[in-house]
Amino acid sequence: MRRVRSAQRVEAGAVALLAVVAVVVLYPAWWWVVLAAFLVFDLSMLGYVRSAAAGATSYNLVHNYAFPALLGLAALVSSGGASTAAGVLACAWAFHVGVDRALGYGLKLPDAFRHTHLGWIGKPDA
């Protein structure tokens, strides 16, 4: 199981790196948005104020690759400023998710914030 988690974390790091390369190549004037927006996506943790299950749901809705991919697709098929905004946001979002996963912050399970699909955060595996 440890090898699977390690492979997922390396894969996530590669996604984060690819997102940075994409924004630098496609939107060089906007590279800084990736860093400036990094913590914005963590506002999804506010669901934990209500309950662990609500927090896991809100966190998982934001911390997956599906929505950044859809936004990136929207950037590809649109034009003008909307295309740039969508593309930069998609890269920033994918970067955030990739870094989180590379650091071991996986999708949350509904019982506790520290319990993720990559294992327990801060606890060694038993």
Backbone atoms as SQL, in Angstrom:
CREATE TABLE atoms (id INTEGER PRIMARY KEY, chain TEXT, resi INTEGER, resn TEXT, atom TEXT, x REAL, y REAL, z REAL);
INSERT INTO atoms VALUES
  (1, 'A', 1, 'MET', 'N', 0.826, -1.193, 0.000),
  (2, 'A', 1, 'MET', 'CA', 0.000, 0.000, 0.000),
  (3, 'A', 1, 'MET', 'C', 0.869, 1.254, 0.000),
  (4, 'A', 2, 'ARG', 'N', 1.995, 1.199, 0.692),
  (5, 'A', 2, 'ARG', 'CA', 2.885, 2.357, 0.768),
  (6, 'A', 2, 'ARG', 'C', 3.408, 2.740, -0.617),
  (7, 'A', 3, 'ARG', 'N', 3.714, 1.758, -1.450),
  (8, 'A', 3, 'ARG', 'CA', 4.201, 2.052, -2.803),
  (9, 'A', 3, 'ARG', 'C', 3.140, 2.731, -3.651),
  (10, 'A', 4, 'VAL', 'N', 1.896, 2.317, -3.470),
  (11, 'A', 4, 'VAL', 'CA', 0.796, 2.930, -4.218),
  (12, 'A', 4, 'VAL', 'C', 0.665, 4.393, -3.818),
  (13, 'A', 5, 'ARG', 'N', 0.685, 4.666, -2.514),
  (14, 'A', 5, 'ARG', 'CA', 0.601, 6.051, -2.041),
  (15, 'A', 5, 'ARG', 'C', 1.784, 6.865, -2.538),
  (16, 'A', 6, 'SER', 'N', 2.955, 6.283, -2.519),
  (17, 'A', 6, 'SER', 'CA', 4.144, 6.992, -3.008),
  (18, 'A', 6, 'SER', 'C', 4.015, 7.309, -4.491),
  (19, 'A', 7, 'ALA', 'N', 3.517, 6.351, -5.254),
  (20, 'A', 7, 'ALA', 'CA', 3.329, 6.582, -6.688),
  (21, 'A', 7, 'ALA', 'C', 2.311, 7.681, -6.925),
  (22, 'A', 8, 'GLN', 'N', 1.225, 7.691, -6.143),
  (23, 'A', 8, 'GLN', 'CA', 0.221, 8.743, -6.287),
  (24, 'A', 8, 'GLN', 'C', 0.796, 10.111, -5.930),
  (25, 'A', 9, 'ARG', 'N', 1.651, 10.166, -4.933),
  (26, 'A', 9, 'ARG', 'CA', 2.241, 11.432, -4.533),
  (27, 'A', 9, 'ARG', 'C', 3.224, 11.942, -5.588),
  (28, 'A', 10, 'VAL', 'N', 3.996, 11.048, -6.176),
  (29, 'A', 10, 'VAL', 'CA', 4.914, 11.449, -7.253),
  (30, 'A', 10, 'VAL', 'C', 4.122, 11.919, -8.465),
  (31, 'A', 11, 'GLU', 'N', 3.081, 11.203, -8.795),
  (32, 'A', 11, 'GLU', 'CA', 2.208, 11.584, -9.910),
  (33, 'A', 11, 'GLU', 'C', 1.616, 12.973, -9.674),
  (34, 'A', 12, 'ALA', 'N', 1.168, 13.236, -8.464),
  (35, 'A', 12, 'ALA', 'CA', 0.601, 14.546, -8.129),
  (36, 'A', 12, 'ALA', 'C', 1.654, 15.647, -8.253),
  (37, 'A', 13, 'GLY', 'N', 2.862, 15.355, -7.852),
  (38, 'A', 13, 'GLY', 'CA', 3.953, 16.323, -8.017),
  (39, 'A', 13, 'GLY', 'C', 4.198, 16.633, -9.480),
  (40, 'A', 14, 'ALA', 'N', 4.091, 15.618, -10.318),
  (41, 'A', 14, 'ALA', 'CA', 4.255, 15.834, -11.760),
  (42, 'A', 14, 'ALA', 'C', 3.131, 16.709, -12.310),
  (43, 'A', 15, 'VAL', 'N', 1.913, 16.526, -11.825),
  (44, 'A', 15, 'VAL', 'CA', 0.789, 17.372, -12.251),
  (45, 'A', 15, 'VAL', 'C', 1.047, 18.813, -11.842),
  (46, 'A', 16, 'ALA', 'N', 1.520, 19.024, -10.611),
  (47, 'A', 16, 'ALA', 'CA', 1.817, 20.376, -10.136),
  (48, 'A', 16, 'ALA', 'C', 2.897, 21.028, -11.002),
  (49, 'A', 17, 'LEU', 'N', 3.934, 20.280, -11.318),
  (50, 'A', 17, 'LEU', 'CA', 5.002, 20.802, -12.166),
  (51, 'A', 17, 'LEU', 'C', 4.477, 21.125, -13.561),
  (52, 'A', 18, 'LEU', 'N', 3.661, 20.254, -14.109),
  (53, 'A', 18, 'LEU', 'CA', 3.081, 20.488, -15.429),
  (54, 'A', 18, 'LEU', 'C', 2.201, 21.735, -15.433),
  (55, 'A', 19, 'ALA', 'N', 1.466, 21.955, -14.364),
  (56, 'A', 19, 'ALA', 'CA', 0.608, 23.147, -14.274),
  (57, 'A', 19, 'ALA', 'C', 1.449, 24.418, -14.275),
  (58, 'A', 20, 'VAL', 'N', 2.568, 24.400, -13.569),
  (59, 'A', 20, 'VAL', 'CA', 3.457, 25.574, -13.552),
  (60, 'A', 20, 'VAL', 'C', 4.064, 25.799, -14.928),
  (61, 'A', 21, 'VAL', 'N', 4.528, 24.736, -15.555),
  (62, 'A', 21, 'VAL', 'CA', 5.109, 24.859, -16.897),
  (63, 'A', 21, 'VAL', 'C', 4.056, 25.391, -17.868),
  (64, 'A', 22, 'ALA', 'N', 2.845, 24.885, -17.774),
  (65, 'A', 22, 'ALA', 'CA', 1.775, 25.330, -18.679),
  (66, 'A', 22, 'ALA', 'C', 1.486, 26.809, -18.518),
  (67, 'A', 23, 'VAL', 'N', 1.392, 27.278, -17.283),
  (68, 'A', 23, 'VAL', 'CA', 1.084, 28.699, -17.093),
  (69, 'A', 23, 'VAL', 'C', 2.246, 29.582, -17.542),
  (70, 'A', 24, 'VAL', 'N', 3.471, 29.134, -17.336),
  (71, 'A', 24, 'VAL', 'CA', 4.636, 29.923, -17.764),
  (72, 'A', 24, 'VAL', 'C', 4.718, 29.984, -19.286),
  (73, 'A', 25, 'VAL', 'N', 4.411, 28.877, -19.950),
  (74, 'A', 25, 'VAL', 'CA', 4.481, 28.831, -21.411),
  (75, 'A', 25, 'VAL', 'C', 3.282, 29.526, -22.059),
  (76, 'A', 26, 'LEU', 'N', 2.082, 29.256, -21.558),
  (77, 'A', 26, 'LEU', 'CA', 0.873, 29.759, -22.197),
  (78, 'A', 26, 'LEU', 'C', 0.489, 31.176, -21.755),
  (79, 'A', 27, 'TYR', 'N', 0.785, 31.506, -20.505),
  (80, 'A', 27, 'TYR', 'CA', 0.374, 32.802, -19.945),
  (81, 'A', 27, 'TYR', 'C', 1.524, 33.409, -19.143),
  (82, 'A', 28, 'PRO', 'N', 2.652, 33.698, -19.770),
  (83, 'A', 28, 'PRO', 'CA', 3.837, 34.110, -19.015),
  (84, 'A', 28, 'PRO', 'C', 3.643, 35.341, -18.138),
  (85, 'A', 29, 'ALA', 'N', 2.791, 36.253, -18.523),
  (86, 'A', 29, 'ALA', 'CA', 2.571, 37.454, -17.717),
  (87, 'A', 29, 'ALA', 'C', 1.776, 37.148, -16.449),
  (88, 'A', 30, 'TRP', 'N', 1.154, 35.991, -16.395),
  (89, 'A', 30, 'TRP', 'CA', 0.260, 35.656, -15.288),
  (90, 'A', 30, 'TRP', 'C', 0.789, 34.546, -14.389),
  (91, 'A', 31, 'TRP', 'N', 2.057, 34.186, -14.499),
  (92, 'A', 31, 'TRP', 'CA', 2.615, 33.085, -13.706),
  (93, 'A', 31, 'TRP', 'C', 2.413, 33.280, -12.209),
  (94, 'A', 32, 'TRP', 'N', 2.460, 34.509, -11.754),
  (95, 'A', 32, 'TRP', 'CA', 2.379, 34.822, -10.327),
  (96, 'A', 32, 'TRP', 'C', 1.011, 34.474, -9.721),
  (97, 'A', 33, 'VAL', 'N', -0.035, 34.382, -10.553),
  (98, 'A', 33, 'VAL', 'CA', -1.365, 34.049, -10.050),
  (99, 'A', 33, 'VAL', 'C', -1.378, 32.647, -9.437),
  (100, 'A', 34, 'VAL', 'N', -0.584, 31.754, -9.984),
  (101, 'A', 34, 'VAL', 'CA', -0.504, 30.393, -9.448),
  (102, 'A', 34, 'VAL', 'C', -0.092, 30.428, -7.984),
  (103, 'A', 35, 'LEU', 'N', 0.858, 31.272, -7.658),
  (104, 'A', 35, 'LEU', 'CA', 1.312, 31.386, -6.275),
  (105, 'A', 35, 'LEU', 'C', 0.353, 32.222, -5.432),
  (106, 'A', 36, 'ALA', 'N', -0.129, 33.323, -5.993),
  (107, 'A', 36, 'ALA', 'CA', -1.009, 34.224, -5.244),
  (108, 'A', 36, 'ALA', 'C', -2.328, 33.555, -4.872),
  (109, 'A', 37, 'ALA', 'N', -2.821, 32.687, -5.713),
  (110, 'A', 37, 'ALA', 'CA', -4.119, 32.047, -5.472),
  (111, 'A', 37, 'ALA', 'C', -3.997, 30.735, -4.711),
  (112, 'A', 38, 'PHE', 'N', -2.798, 30.354, -4.344),
  (113, 'A', 38, 'PHE', 'CA', -2.573, 29.022, -3.795),
  (114, 'A', 38, 'PHE', 'C', -3.498, 28.688, -2.622),
  (115, 'A', 39, 'LEU', 'N', -3.611, 29.563, -1.649),
  (116, 'A', 39, 'LEU', 'CA', -4.393, 29.263, -0.455),
  (117, 'A', 39, 'LEU', 'C', -5.897, 29.490, -0.621),
  (118, 'A', 40, 'VAL', 'N', -6.296, 30.162, -1.691),
  (119, 'A', 40, 'VAL', 'CA', -7.722, 30.429, -1.911),
  (120, 'A', 40, 'VAL', 'C', -8.524, 29.132, -1.963),
  (121, 'A', 41, 'PHE', 'N', -7.965, 28.116, -2.543),
  (122, 'A', 41, 'PHE', 'CA', -8.679, 26.847, -2.699),
  (123, 'A', 41, 'PHE', 'C', -8.914, 26.161, -1.355),
  (124, 'A', 42, 'ASP', 'N', -8.119, 26.516, -0.361),
  (125, 'A', 42, 'ASP', 'CA', -8.294, 25.920, 0.960),
  (126, 'A', 42, 'ASP', 'C', -9.473, 26.514, 1.729),
  (127, 'A', 43, 'LEU', 'N', -10.107, 27.534, 1.180),
  (128, 'A', 43, 'LEU', 'CA', -11.338, 28.032, 1.797),
  (129, 'A', 43, 'LEU', 'C', -12.422, 26.958, 1.811),
  (130, 'A', 44, 'SER', 'N', -12.248, 25.948, 0.976),
  (131, 'A', 44, 'SER', 'CA', -13.202, 24.843, 0.956),
  (132, 'A', 44, 'SER', 'C', -13.216, 24.084, 2.280),
  (133, 'A', 45, 'MET', 'N', -12.215, 24.291, 3.115),
  (134, 'A', 45, 'MET', 'CA', -12.183, 23.629, 4.420),
  (135, 'A', 45, 'MET', 'C', -13.184, 24.236, 5.405),
  (136, 'A', 46, 'LEU', 'N', -13.789, 25.346, 5.040),
  (137, 'A', 46, 'LEU', 'CA', -14.760, 25.977, 5.936),
  (138, 'A', 46, 'LEU', 'C', -15.947, 25.064, 6.237),
  (139, 'A', 47, 'GLY', 'N', -16.174, 24.079, 5.396),
  (140, 'A', 47, 'GLY', 'CA', -17.236, 23.115, 5.665),
  (141, 'A', 47, 'GLY', 'C', -17.020, 22.363, 6.965),
  (142, 'A', 48, 'TYR', 'N', -15.780, 22.292, 7.419),
  (143, 'A', 48, 'TYR', 'CA', -15.484, 21.614, 8.683),
  (144, 'A', 48, 'TYR', 'C', -16.059, 22.362, 9.879),
  (145, 'A', 49, 'VAL', 'N', -16.427, 23.624, 9.693),
  (146, 'A', 49, 'VAL', 'CA', -17.081, 24.362, 10.774),
  (147, 'A', 49, 'VAL', 'C', -18.416, 23.697, 11.102),
  (148, 'A', 50, 'ARG', 'N', -19.069, 23.171, 10.084),
  (149, 'A', 50, 'ARG', 'CA', -20.370, 22.501, 10.284),
  (150, 'A', 50, 'ARG', 'C', -20.188, 21.095, 10.829),
  (151, 'A', 51, 'SER', 'N', -19.378, 20.274, 10.130),
  (152, 'A', 51, 'SER', 'CA', -19.140, 18.892, 10.571),
  (153, 'A', 51, 'SER', 'C', -18.017, 18.297, 9.735),
  (154, 'A', 52, 'ALA', 'N', -17.502, 17.174, 10.208),
  (155, 'A', 52, 'ALA', 'CA', -16.447, 16.492, 9.453),
  (156, 'A', 52, 'ALA', 'C', -16.965, 16.014, 8.094),
  (157, 'A', 53, 'ALA', 'N', -18.194, 15.532, 8.051),
  (158, 'A', 53, 'ALA', 'CA', -18.763, 15.049, 6.786),
  (159, 'A', 53, 'ALA', 'C', -18.978, 16.195, 5.811),
  (160, 'A', 54, 'ALA', 'N', -19.501, 17.320, 6.289),
  (161, 'A', 54, 'ALA', 'CA', -19.703, 18.485, 5.411),
  (162, 'A', 54, 'ALA', 'C', -18.355, 19.035, 4.955),
  (163, 'A', 55, 'GLY', 'N', -17.395, 19.055, 5.852),
  (164, 'A', 55, 'GLY', 'CA', -16.057, 19.527, 5.488),
  (165, 'A', 55, 'GLY', 'C', -15.409, 18.643, 4.443),
  (166, 'A', 56, 'ALA', 'N', -15.540, 17.327, 4.609),
  (167, 'A', 56, 'ALA', 'CA', -14.968, 16.406, 3.628),
  (168, 'A', 56, 'ALA', 'C', -15.605, 16.609, 2.263),
  (169, 'A', 57, 'THR', 'N', -16.912, 16.821, 2.250),
  (170, 'A', 57, 'THR', 'CA', -17.612, 17.032, 0.980),
  (171, 'A', 57, 'THR', 'C', -17.140, 18.310, 0.303),
  (172, 'A', 58, 'SER', 'N', -17.109, 19.416, 1.040),
  (173, 'A', 58, 'SER', 'CA', -16.710, 20.690, 0.430),
  (174, 'A', 58, 'SER', 'C', -15.241, 20.650, 0.012),
  (175, 'A', 59, 'TYR', 'N', -14.393, 20.061, 0.833),
  (176, 'A', 59, 'TYR', 'CA', -12.971, 19.943, 0.503),
  (177, 'A', 59, 'TYR', 'C', -12.785, 19.099, -0.759),
  (178, 'A', 60, 'ASN', 'N', -13.442, 17.959, -0.806),
  (179, 'A', 60, 'ASN', 'CA', -13.274, 17.044, -1.940),
  (180, 'A', 60, 'ASN', 'C', -13.823, 17.613, -3.245),
  (181, 'A', 61, 'LEU', 'N', -14.858, 18.449, -3.159),
  (182, 'A', 61, 'LEU', 'CA', -15.380, 19.088, -4.370),
  (183, 'A', 61, 'LEU', 'C', -14.330, 19.995, -5.016),
  (184, 'A', 62, 'VAL', 'N', -13.523, 20.635, -4.197),
  (185, 'A', 62, 'VAL', 'CA', -12.511, 21.562, -4.713),
  (186, 'A', 62, 'VAL', 'C', -11.175, 20.873, -4.965),
  (187, 'A', 63, 'HIS', 'N', -10.853, 19.872, -4.191),
  (188, 'A', 63, 'HIS', 'CA', -9.535, 19.239, -4.275),
  (189, 'A', 63, 'HIS', 'C', -9.549, 17.967, -5.116),
  (190, 'A', 64, 'ASN', 'N', -9.981, 18.110, -6.347),
  (191, 'A', 64, 'ASN', 'CA', -9.911, 17.019, -7.312),
  (192, 'A', 64, 'ASN', 'C', -9.493, 17.620, -8.651),
  (193, 'A', 65, 'TYR', 'N', -9.160, 16.795, -9.594),
  (194, 'A', 65, 'TYR', 'CA', -8.672, 17.296, -10.887),
  (195, 'A', 65, 'TYR', 'C', -9.784, 17.526, -11.902),
  (196, 'A', 66, 'ALA', 'N', -11.000, 17.093, -11.627),
  (197, 'A', 66, 'ALA', 'CA', -12.074, 17.187, -12.614),
  (198, 'A', 66, 'ALA', 'C', -12.415, 18.633, -12.970),
  (199, 'A', 67, 'PHE', 'N', -12.603, 19.469, -11.972),
  (200, 'A', 67, 'PHE', 'CA', -13.010, 20.850, -12.253),
  (201, 'A', 67, 'PHE', 'C', -11.901, 21.687, -12.902),
  (202, 'A', 68, 'PRO', 'N', -10.645, 21.562, -12.461),
  (203, 'A', 68, 'PRO', 'CA', -9.599, 22.277, -13.198),
  (204, 'A', 68, 'PRO', 'C', -9.477, 21.797, -14.653),
  (205, 'A', 69, 'ALA', 'N', -9.706, 20.513, -14.873),
  (206, 'A', 69, 'ALA', 'CA', -9.653, 19.987, -16.245),
  (207, 'A', 69, 'ALA', 'C', -10.775, 20.571, -17.096),
  (208, 'A', 70, 'LEU', 'N', -11.983, 20.643, -16.531),
  (209, 'A', 70, 'LEU', 'CA', -13.104, 21.245, -17.267),
  (210, 'A', 70, 'LEU', 'C', -12.855, 22.726, -17.539),
  (211, 'A', 71, 'LEU', 'N', -12.286, 23.420, -16.578),
  (212, 'A', 71, 'LEU', 'CA', -11.972, 24.831, -16.766),
  (213, 'A', 71, 'LEU', 'C', -10.888, 25.005, -17.826),
  (214, 'A', 72, 'GLY', 'N', -9.907, 24.123, -17.833),
  (215, 'A', 72, 'GLY', 'CA', -8.873, 24.157, -18.866),
  (216, 'A', 72, 'GLY', 'C', -9.448, 23.905, -20.243),
  (217, 'A', 73, 'LEU', 'N', -10.397, 22.987, -20.314),
  (218, 'A', 73, 'LEU', 'CA', -11.071, 22.718, -21.583),
  (219, 'A', 73, 'LEU', 'C', -11.847, 23.947, -22.041),
  (220, 'A', 74, 'ALA', 'N', -12.518, 24.606, -21.109),
  (221, 'A', 74, 'ALA', 'CA', -13.239, 25.841, -21.441),
  (222, 'A', 74, 'ALA', 'C', -12.275, 26.897, -21.967),
  (223, 'A', 75, 'ALA', 'N', -11.088, 26.966, -21.383),
  (224, 'A', 75, 'ALA', 'CA', -10.078, 27.924, -21.852),
  (225, 'A', 75, 'ALA', 'C', -9.648, 27.617, -23.279),
  (226, 'A', 76, 'LEU', 'N', -9.556, 26.337, -23.603),
  (227, 'A', 76, 'LEU', 'CA', -9.127, 25.942, -24.952),
  (228, 'A', 76, 'LEU', 'C', -10.156, 26.282, -26.019),
  (229, 'A', 77, 'VAL', 'N', -11.434, 26.195, -25.675),
  (230, 'A', 77, 'VAL', 'CA', -12.473, 26.424, -26.682),
  (231, 'A', 77, 'VAL', 'C', -12.983, 27.862, -26.714),
  (232, 'A', 78, 'SER', 'N', -12.581, 28.681, -25.749),
  (233, 'A', 78, 'SER', 'CA', -13.016, 30.078, -25.746),
  (234, 'A', 78, 'SER', 'C', -11.884, 30.964, -26.262),
  (235, 'A', 79, 'SER', 'N', -12.161, 32.242, -26.332),
  (236, 'A', 79, 'SER', 'CA', -11.136, 33.165, -26.815),
  (237, 'A', 79, 'SER', 'C', -11.175, 34.442, -25.996),
  (238, 'A', 80, 'GLY', 'N', -10.132, 35.226, -26.136),
  (239, 'A', 80, 'GLY', 'CA', -10.066, 36.521, -25.465),
  (240, 'A', 80, 'GLY', 'C', -9.707, 36.408, -24.001),
  (241, 'A', 81, 'GLY', 'N', -10.133, 37.409, -23.241),
  (242, 'A', 81, 'GLY', 'CA', -9.808, 37.488, -21.825),
  (243, 'A', 81, 'GLY', 'C', -10.388, 36.353, -21.012),
  (244, 'A', 82, 'ALA', 'N', -11.577, 35.884, -21.391),
  (245, 'A', 82, 'ALA', 'CA', -12.182, 34.764, -20.673),
  (246, 'A', 82, 'ALA', 'C', -11.320, 33.515, -20.804),
  (247, 'A', 83, 'SER', 'N', -10.732, 33.340, -21.963),
  (248, 'A', 83, 'SER', 'CA', -9.865, 32.198, -22.192),
  (249, 'A', 83, 'SER', 'C', -8.633, 32.265, -21.295),
  (250, 'A', 84, 'THR', 'N', -8.040, 33.436, -21.218),
  (251, 'A', 84, 'THR', 'CA', -6.851, 33.612, -20.379),
  (252, 'A', 84, 'THR', 'C', -7.195, 33.397, -18.915),
  (253, 'A', 85, 'ALA', 'N', -8.272, 34.012, -18.452),
  (254, 'A', 85, 'ALA', 'CA', -8.665, 33.871, -17.051),
  (255, 'A', 85, 'ALA', 'C', -8.946, 32.410, -16.703),
  (256, 'A', 86, 'ALA', 'N', -9.676, 31.721, -17.567),
  (257, 'A', 86, 'ALA', 'CA', -9.994, 30.317, -17.316),
  (258, 'A', 86, 'ALA', 'C', -8.729, 29.462, -17.333),
  (259, 'A', 87, 'GLY', 'N', -7.841, 29.726, -18.258),
  (260, 'A', 87, 'GLY', 'CA', -6.607, 28.950, -18.359),
  (261, 'A', 87, 'GLY', 'C', -5.697, 29.150, -17.158),
  (262, 'A', 88, 'VAL', 'N', -5.543, 30.387, -16.737),
  (263, 'A', 88, 'VAL', 'CA', -4.688, 30.671, -15.578),
  (264, 'A', 88, 'VAL', 'C', -5.292, 30.060, -14.323),
  (265, 'A', 89, 'LEU', 'N', -6.609, 30.209, -14.159),
  (266, 'A', 89, 'LEU', 'CA', -7.268, 29.633, -12.986),
  (267, 'A', 89, 'LEU', 'C', -7.179, 28.106, -12.998),
  (268, 'A', 90, 'ALA', 'N', -7.339, 27.502, -14.153),
  (269, 'A', 90, 'ALA', 'CA', -7.217, 26.045, -14.258),
  (270, 'A', 90, 'ALA', 'C', -5.819, 25.586, -13.859),
  (271, 'A', 91, 'CYS', 'N', -4.804, 26.308, -14.311),
  (272, 'A', 91, 'CYS', 'CA', -3.424, 25.953, -13.943),
  (273, 'A', 91, 'CYS', 'C', -3.184, 26.135, -12.447),
  (274, 'A', 92, 'ALA', 'N', -3.682, 27.249, -11.892),
  (275, 'A', 92, 'ALA', 'CA', -3.510, 27.504, -10.460),
  (276, 'A', 92, 'ALA', 'C', -4.213, 26.431, -9.636),
  (277, 'A', 93, 'TRP', 'N', -5.398, 26.052, -10.061),
  (278, 'A', 93, 'TRP', 'CA', -6.187, 25.043, -9.355),
  (279, 'A', 93, 'TRP', 'C', -5.505, 23.679, -9.416),
  (280, 'A', 94, 'ALA', 'N', -5.070, 23.282, -10.600),
  (281, 'A', 94, 'ALA', 'CA', -4.388, 21.994, -10.749),
  (282, 'A', 94, 'ALA', 'C', -3.082, 21.985, -9.958),
  (283, 'A', 95, 'PHE', 'N', -2.379, 23.115, -9.941),
  (284, 'A', 95, 'PHE', 'CA', -1.148, 23.224, -9.155),
  (285, 'A', 95, 'PHE', 'C', -1.450, 23.003, -7.675),
  (286, 'A', 96, 'HIS', 'N', -2.490, 23.649, -7.176),
  (287, 'A', 96, 'HIS', 'CA', -2.839, 23.513, -5.764),
  (288, 'A', 96, 'HIS', 'C', -3.164, 22.058, -5.416),
  (289, 'A', 97, 'VAL', 'N', -4.003, 21.437, -6.212),
  (290, 'A', 97, 'VAL', 'CA', -4.384, 20.047, -5.947),
  (291, 'A', 97, 'VAL', 'C', -3.152, 19.150, -6.026),
  (292, 'A', 98, 'GLY', 'N', -2.315, 19.364, -7.024),
  (293, 'A', 98, 'GLY', 'CA', -1.109, 18.550, -7.169),
  (294, 'A', 98, 'GLY', 'C', -0.158, 18.686, -5.991),
  (295, 'A', 99, 'VAL', 'N', 0.065, 19.897, -5.537),
  (296, 'A', 99, 'VAL', 'CA', 0.952, 20.112, -4.387),
  (297, 'A', 99, 'VAL', 'C', 0.356, 19.465, -3.134),
  (298, 'A', 100, 'ASP', 'N', -0.935, 19.682, -2.917),
  (299, 'A', 100, 'ASP', 'CA', -1.579, 19.063, -1.745),
  (300, 'A', 100, 'ASP', 'C', -1.406, 17.553, -1.759),
  (301, 'A', 101, 'ARG', 'N', -1.682, 16.952, -2.894),
  (302, 'A', 101, 'ARG', 'CA', -1.564, 15.490, -2.980),
  (303, 'A', 101, 'ARG', 'C', -0.112, 15.038, -2.841),
  (304, 'A', 102, 'ALA', 'N', 0.809, 15.775, -3.421),
  (305, 'A', 102, 'ALA', 'CA', 2.223, 15.413, -3.310),
  (306, 'A', 102, 'ALA', 'C', 2.684, 15.465, -1.852),
  (307, 'A', 103, 'LEU', 'N', 2.105, 16.360, -1.082),
  (308, 'A', 103, 'LEU', 'CA', 2.456, 16.477, 0.341),
  (309, 'A', 103, 'LEU', 'C', 1.698, 15.485, 1.220),
  (310, 'A', 104, 'GLY', 'N', 0.789, 14.724, 0.611),
  (311, 'A', 104, 'GLY', 'CA', 0.066, 13.708, 1.359),
  (312, 'A', 104, 'GLY', 'C', -1.319, 14.119, 1.809),
  (313, 'A', 105, 'TYR', 'N', -1.772, 15.288, 1.387),
  (314, 'A', 105, 'TYR', 'CA', -3.124, 15.731, 1.734),
  (315, 'A', 105, 'TYR', 'C', -4.078, 15.242, 0.657),
  (316, 'A', 106, 'GLY', 'N', -4.605, 14.069, 0.859),
  (317, 'A', 106, 'GLY', 'CA', -5.484, 13.476, -0.135),
  (318, 'A', 106, 'GLY', 'C', -6.927, 13.872, 0.064),
  (319, 'A', 107, 'LEU', 'N', -7.793, 13.237, -0.682),
  (320, 'A', 107, 'LEU', 'CA', -9.230, 13.448, -0.526),
  (321, 'A', 107, 'LEU', 'C', -9.635, 13.013, 0.875),
  (322, 'A', 108, 'LYS', 'N', -10.492, 13.789, 1.492),
  (323, 'A', 108, 'LYS', 'CA', -10.851, 13.551, 2.886),
  (324, 'A', 108, 'LYS', 'C', -11.945, 12.499, 3.017),
  (325, 'A', 109, 'LEU', 'N', -11.827, 11.717, 4.063),
  (326, 'A', 109, 'LEU', 'CA', -12.875, 10.776, 4.428),
  (327, 'A', 109, 'LEU', 'C', -13.766, 11.463, 5.465),
  (328, 'A', 110, 'PRO', 'N', -15.038, 11.092, 5.547),
  (329, 'A', 110, 'PRO', 'CA', -15.983, 11.870, 6.353),
  (330, 'A', 110, 'PRO', 'C', -15.840, 11.743, 7.866),
  (331, 'A', 111, 'ASP', 'N', -14.948, 10.895, 8.359),
  (332, 'A', 111, 'ASP', 'CA', -14.850, 10.707, 9.810),
  (333, 'A', 111, 'ASP', 'C', -13.924, 11.702, 10.500),
  (334, 'A', 112, 'ALA', 'N', -12.877, 12.176, 9.794),
  (335, 'A', 112, 'ALA', 'CA', -11.924, 13.092, 10.428),
  (336, 'A', 112, 'ALA', 'C', -11.122, 13.822, 9.358),
  (337, 'A', 113, 'PHE', 'N', -10.752, 15.058, 9.652),
  (338, 'A', 113, 'PHE', 'CA', -9.983, 15.863, 8.696),
  (339, 'A', 113, 'PHE', 'C', -8.670, 15.185, 8.321),
  (340, 'A', 114, 'ARG', 'N', -8.026, 14.572, 9.279),
  (341, 'A', 114, 'ARG', 'CA', -6.706, 13.979, 9.036),
  (342, 'A', 114, 'ARG', 'C', -6.761, 12.621, 8.339),
  (343, 'A', 115, 'HIS', 'N', -7.953, 12.098, 8.091),
  (344, 'A', 115, 'HIS', 'CA', -8.096, 10.794, 7.442),
  (345, 'A', 115, 'HIS', 'C', -8.353, 11.006, 5.951),
  (346, 'A', 116, 'THR', 'N', -7.399, 10.601, 5.111),
  (347, 'A', 116, 'THR', 'CA', -7.503, 10.819, 3.676),
  (348, 'A', 116, 'THR', 'C', -7.348, 9.510, 2.906),
  (349, 'A', 117, 'HIS', 'N', -7.598, 9.583, 1.615),
  (350, 'A', 117, 'HIS', 'CA', -7.427, 8.391, 0.781),
  (351, 'A', 117, 'HIS', 'C', -5.958, 7.996, 0.669),
  (352, 'A', 118, 'LEU', 'N', -5.056, 8.872, 1.080),
  (353, 'A', 118, 'LEU', 'CA', -3.626, 8.557, 1.085),
  (354, 'A', 118, 'LEU', 'C', -3.154, 8.093, 2.456),
  (355, 'A', 119, 'GLY', 'N', -4.072, 7.945, 3.394),
  (356, 'A', 119, 'GLY', 'CA', -3.735, 7.524, 4.761),
  (357, 'A', 119, 'GLY', 'C', -3.966, 8.667, 5.734),
  (358, 'A', 120, 'TRP', 'N', -3.481, 8.475, 6.950),
  (359, 'A', 120, 'TRP', 'CA', -3.638, 9.478, 7.997),
  (360, 'A', 120, 'TRP', 'C', -2.560, 10.538, 7.859),
  (361, 'A', 121, 'ILE', 'N', -2.950, 11.793, 7.971),
  (362, 'A', 121, 'ILE', 'CA', -1.990, 12.897, 7.958),
  (363, 'A', 121, 'ILE', 'C', -1.369, 13.004, 9.339),
  (364, 'A', 122, 'GLY', 'N', -0.058, 13.003, 9.400),
  (365, 'A', 122, 'GLY', 'CA', 0.632, 13.202, 10.662),
  (366, 'A', 122, 'GLY', 'C', 0.792, 11.977, 11.512),
  (367, 'A', 123, 'LYS', 'N', 0.278, 10.851, 11.101),
  (368, 'A', 123, 'LYS', 'CA', 0.424, 9.615, 11.849),
  (369, 'A', 123, 'LYS', 'C', 1.132, 8.590, 10.987),
  (370, 'A', 124, 'PRO', 'N', 2.045, 7.849, 11.550),
  (371, 'A', 124, 'PRO', 'CA', 2.633, 6.768, 10.748),
  (372, 'A', 124, 'PRO', 'C', 1.613, 5.659, 10.529),
  (373, 'A', 125, 'ASP', 'N', 1.730, 5.003, 9.399),
  (374, 'A', 125, 'ASP', 'CA', 0.828, 3.880, 9.119),
  (375, 'A', 125, 'ASP', 'C', 1.130, 2.723, 10.051),
  (376, 'A', 126, 'ALA', 'N', 0.079, 2.075, 10.483),
  (377, 'A', 126, 'ALA', 'CA', 0.253, 0.926, 11.400),
  (378, 'A', 126, 'ALA', 'C', 0.506, -0.332, 10.623);
